[in-house]
Amino acid sequence: MRDFKVDLSFLEGTSILITGGTGSFGKWLVKKLLDDVKLRRCIIFSRDELKQFEMEQSFRNHPNFSCLRFFIGDVRDQKRLLMALRDVDYVVHAAALKHVPIAEYNPFECIKTNIIGAQNVAEASISCGVKKIIALSTDKAASPLNLYGASKLASDKIFVAANNLGGSQDFSSSVVRYGNVFGSRGSVIPFFRKLIAQGCDHLPITDMRMTRFWITLDQGVNFVLGSLKMMQGGEIYIPKIPSMKITDMARNMSPDLPHKKIGIRPGEKLHEIMITKDDGRQTIELGDRYIIKPQFMFWDDNFYDELGATPVAEDFEYTSDNNSDWLSDETFQESLS
């Protein structure tokens, strides 16, 4: 599997703010930054005081702990963002409401965080002179079936279009989109582990044909940081990562347990989509990633042309069932450990 490693020297002496910084991704990102680069400040912006306290305690003995700052705040509150973003160079926007059924039941709350929150982050960052924003998206934003996906599509559009709003200041904003993450709280792996530990007599499978993209937390963090370094503004970055059938994943986690089909949940896709055919017309391929180019006049192809990027094939789409890269049993077991 690709590691997406990147030289982080471009972050030396800078200040970075991470929204939703106490989540699975945020904690891994902070550890990576503290281990590999000397920041001026690393600001954790989130609304959960207990998670902030626990995170602070877990990093207290780290040699670079002194650069950490913990800001209680919500991306719905632009005034608080304006306070937190003073003298910040880079923003990693990871805050979101991500639970599909909960978003369906609480649509206004999802919109306030995922759409209005995105607008607040973009506007406050421009007002405070932030240089770059990299926003985390999801495969569910491509041809969305549920409100979560639709809200993240709107968020993506906000961060792409924000490049038109910076005027003469040094500002750019881009998006990273990827699939399921090993080890994250929202993936099916912790759910299956819990069932197995409880002595279940079967594993529930929504559909035996279902496939998913998979990426590790370390890969995801590296990919985001690499995209932050590379970005010119307006791109949507998609990593080349492997697929796996849900039945194969379940078999690897517990070879002896039978599978029981329970039916696809509302808003759930049979296969994940990261690049639709329509997006494919704007997509280029560069090494370990695909890049969806923005359809705005500010965009200049020269940078990626010089790096050797090439257009994808006609009618290209990137889905978990048409992927040429499939996760082997051995690699899956390594990723679990």
C-alpha positions in Angstrom: 0.0 0.0 0.0 1.1 3.5 -0.7 2.3 5.6 2.3 1.9 9.1 0.7 4.8 10.4 2.8 5.8 14.0 2.4 8.6 16.3 3.5 7.1 18.6 6.2 9.8 21.2 6.3 7.4 23.7 4.6 5.6 23.8 8.0 8.6 24.7 10.1 7.9 27.7 12.4 4.3 28.1 11.1 1.0 28.1 12.9 -1.7 25.5 12.0 -5.3 25.2 13.2 -7.3 21.9 13.1 -11.1 22.0 13.3 -12.5 18.9 14.8 -9.0 18.2 16.1 -10.1 15.8 18.8 -11.4 13.2 16.3 -9.5 10.1 15.1 -8.0 12.0 12.2 -7.1 15.0 14.3 -5.3 13.1 17.0 -3.2 11.2 14.4 -2.5 14.4 12.6 -1.3 16.2 15.7 0.9 13.3 16.7 2.5 13.4 13.2 3.1 17.1 13.4 4.6 17.0 16.9 6.9 14.1 15.9 8.1 15.4 12.6 8.1 19.3 12.6 8.6 22.2 14.9 5.5 24.3 14.7 5.1 27.8 16.2 1.6 26.8 17.3 -0.8 23.9 16.7 -4.3 24.8 17.6 -7.0 22.2 18.4 -10.4 23.7 17.7 -13.3 21.6 18.8 -16.4 21.7 21.0 -15.8 18.7 23.3 -14.1 19.7 26.5 -13.6 16.2 27.8 -11.9 15.0 24.5 -9.7 18.1 24.6 -8.7 17.4 28.2 -7.9 13.8 27.4 -5.9 14.7 24.3 -3.9 17.3 26.3 -3.1 14.7 28.9 -2.0 12.2 26.2 0.5 14.6 24.7 1.7 16.3 27.9 5.1 14.5 27.9 5.8 15.1 24.3 9.0 17.2 23.7 7.0 19.6 21.4 4.0 19.8 23.7 4.5 23.6 24.3 3.3 24.5 20.8 -0.2 23.0 21.4 -3.2 25.2 22.1 -6.7 24.0 22.9 -9.6 26.1 21.8 -13.2 25.2 22.8 -15.4 26.3 20.0 -17.8 25.4 17.3 -17.5 26.0 13.5 -21.0 27.3 13.7 -19.7 30.3 15.7 -17.8 32.6 13.3 -16.8 35.0 16.1 -15.1 32.3 18.0 -13.3 31.2 14.7 -12.1 34.7 14.2 -10.5 34.7 17.6 -8.9 31.3 17.1 -7.6 32.0 13.6 -5.5 35.1 14.4 -2.0 34.7 13.2 -2.7 31.2 11.7 -1.0 30.2 8.5 -2.7 26.9 7.7 -6.1 25.4 8.4 -7.0 21.7 8.3 -10.8 21.5 8.4 -11.9 18.2 9.7 -15.0 19.1 11.8 -18.3 17.6 10.5 -21.4 15.7 11.5 -20.7 12.4 9.8 -23.3 9.8 11.0 -25.6 9.1 8.0 -28.9 8.1 9.8 -28.4 10.8 12.5 -28.0 13.5 9.8 -31.2 12.2 8.1 -33.1 12.6 11.4 -31.5 15.9 12.3 -31.1 17.7 8.9 -30.9 21.2 10.3 -28.1 20.3 12.6 -26.2 18.7 9.8 -26.6 21.7 7.6 -25.5 24.1 10.4 -22.2 22.3 11.0 -21.3 20.9 7.5 -22.5 23.8 5.3 -22.8 26.9 7.4 -19.7 25.8 9.4 -17.7 25.5 6.1 -18.8 29.0 5.1 -17.7 30.3 8.5 -14.3 28.6 8.3 -13.7 30.0 4.8 -14.8 33.5 5.6 -13.0 33.7 8.9 -9.8 32.3 7.4 -9.8 35.0 4.6 -10.5 37.7 7.2 -7.6 36.5 9.4 -5.1 36.3 6.5 -4.8 32.4 6.5 -2.6 31.2 3.6 -4.1 27.8 3.0 -7.2 25.7 3.9 -7.3 22.0 3.2 -10.8 20.6 3.9 -11.6 16.9 4.4 -14.5 15.6 2.4 -15.9 12.1 1.8 -16.7 9.7 -1.0 -20.3 10.3 -0.1 -20.1 13.8 -1.6 -19.7 12.3 -5.1 -23.2 11.7 -6.5 -24.7 11.9 -2.9 -27.7 9.8 -1.9 -28.0 11.1 1.7 -28.0 14.4 3.5 -24.5 13.9 4.9 -23.1 13.4 1.4 -25.1 16.4 0.0 -23.9 18.6 2.8 -20.3 17.7 2.2 -20.8 18.3 -1.6 -22.0 21.8 -0.7 -19.0 22.2 1.7 -16.6 21.1 -1.1 -18.2 23.7 -3.5 -17.7 26.4 -0.8 -14.0 25.7 -0.4 -13.4 25.5 -4.1 -15.2 28.8 -4.7 -13.5 30.5 -1.8 -10.5 30.9 -4.0 -12.4 33.7 -5.8 -12.8 35.6 -2.6 -9.2 36.2 -1.3 -8.6 39.2 -3.6 -4.9 40.1 -3.7 -4.0 38.3 -0.5 -2.0 35.1 -0.5 -4.8 32.6 0.0 -5.8 29.3 -1.4 -8.3 26.6 -0.5 -8.6 23.0 -1.6 -10.3 19.7 -0.7 -9.3 16.1 0.0 -11.7 13.2 -0.6 -11.2 9.6 0.4 -13.1 6.5 1.6 -13.3 4.4 4.8 -10.5 4.7 7.3 -9.1 1.8 9.3 -9.3 2.5 13.0 -11.7 5.5 12.8 -14.7 5.4 15.1 -17.2 5.6 12.2 -15.9 2.6 10.2 -17.5 -0.9 10.3 -14.4 -2.5 11.7 -14.9 -1.3 15.3 -18.5 -2.4 15.0 -17.5 -5.9 13.9 -14.9 -6.1 16.6 -17.4 -5.3 19.3 -19.8 -8.0 18.0 -17.1 -10.6 17.9 -15.9 -9.7 21.4 -19.5 -10.1 22.6 -19.7 -13.6 21.2 -22.1 -13.0 18.3 -23.2 -15.9 16.2 -23.1 -14.1 12.9 -21.8 -10.9 11.3 -24.5 -8.6 9.7 -23.8 -7.7 6.1 -26.1 -5.1 4.4 -25.4 -6.6 0.9 -23.1 -9.5 -0.1 -22.0 -7.5 -3.2 -20.9 -4.4 -1.3 -17.4 -3.0 -1.8 -15.6 -0.1 -0.1 -12.4 1.9 -0.5 -10.0 1.6 2.4 -7.2 3.9 3.7 -5.3 3.9 7.0 -5.2 6.8 9.3 -1.5 7.2 8.7 -2.1 7.2 4.9 -4.9 9.7 5.3 -2.8 12.1 7.3 0.1 11.9 5.0 -2.1 12.4 2.0 -3.7 15.5 3.5 -0.4 17.0 4.4 1.0 16.3 0.9 -2.0 17.9 -0.7 -1.6 20.9 1.6 2.0 21.3 0.4 1.1 20.8 -3.3 -2.2 22.7 -3.6 -2.5 25.7 -5.8 -6.2 26.3 -4.8 -9.5 24.8 -6.0 -8.4 21.2 -6.4 -10.2 18.2 -5.1 -7.5 15.5 -4.3 -8.4 11.8 -4.4 -5.8 9.2 -3.4 -5.3 6.0 -5.3 -6.3 3.4 -2.6 -7.4 -0.2 -2.7 -11.0 -1.6 -2.5 -12.3 -4.6 -0.6 -15.5 -6.6 -0.5 -17.3 -6.3 2.9 -17.7 -10.0 2.9 -13.9 -10.5 2.5 -13.3 -8.0 5.3 -15.7 -9.8 7.6 -14.2 -13.2 6.7 -10.7 -11.9 7.7 -11.9 -10.6 11.0 -13.7 -13.8 12.0 -13.2 -16.8 9.5 -15.7 -19.0 11.3 -18.7 -16.7 11.7 -21.4 -16.9 9.1 -22.8 -13.8 7.4 -26.4 -12.6 7.5 -27.8 -10.2 4.9 -29.8 -7.4 6.6 -30.4 -5.1 3.7 -28.9 -1.7 2.6 -29.6 1.1 5.0 -31.4 4.3 3.8 -28.9 6.5 2.0 -26.3 3.7 1.7 -24.6 2.9 -1.6 -23.7 -0.6 -2.9 -20.3 0.7 -4.1 -18.5 3.9 -3.2 -17.9 6.6 -5.8 -15.0 9.0 -5.5 -15.0 10.4 -9.1 -18.1 10.4 -11.2 -18.1 10.3 -15.0 -19.1 14.0 -15.0 -16.2 14.9 -12.7 -13.9 12.7 -14.8 -14.0 15.4 -17.6 -12.2 17.7 -15.2 -9.9 15.1 -13.7 -6.1 14.6 -14.1 -3.9 11.8 -12.9 -0.6 12.5 -11.1 1.4 9.7 -9.6 -0.4 8.4 -6.5 -3.5 10.6 -6.8 -6.3 12.0 -9.0 -7.1 15.7 -9.1 -10.4 17.2 -10.0 -9.7 20.6 -11.4 -12.0 23.5 -10.6 -14.1 25.1 -13.4 -13.1 28.7 -12.6 -11.1 31.3 -14.5 -8.5 31.5 -11.7 -7.3 28.0 -12.5 -4.0 27.6 -14.3 -3.1 24.2 -15.8 0.6 25.0 -16.2 1.7 23.9 -12.7 0.4 20.3 -13.0 1.4 20.1 -16.7 5.0 20.7 -15.6 4.7 18.0 -13.0 3.6 15.5 -15.7 -0.1 15.2 -14.9 -2.2 13.7 -17.6 -6.0 13.7 -18.3 -7.8 10.5 -17.4 -9.5 8.4 -20.1 -12.8 9.3 -21.7 -15.8 8.2 -19.5 -13.5 7.7 -16.6 -15.0 7.1 -13.2 -13.4 5.9 -9.9 -15.6 3.6 -7.9 -14.8 0.8 -5.4 -16.1 -1.9 -7.7 -14.2 -0.8 -10.8 -10.9 -0.3 -9.0 -7.8 -2.0 -10.4 -6.3 -2.2 -6.8 -7.8 -4.7 -4.4 -6.8 -5.2 -0.8 -5.3 -8.6 -0.1 -6.0 -10.7 3.0 -2.4 -10.3 4.1 -2.4 -6.5 3.7 -5.8 -6.2 5.5 -4.5 -8.2 8.5 -1.4 -6.0 8.6 -3.6 -2.8 8.6 -5.7 -4.2 11.4 -2.7 -4.7 13.7 
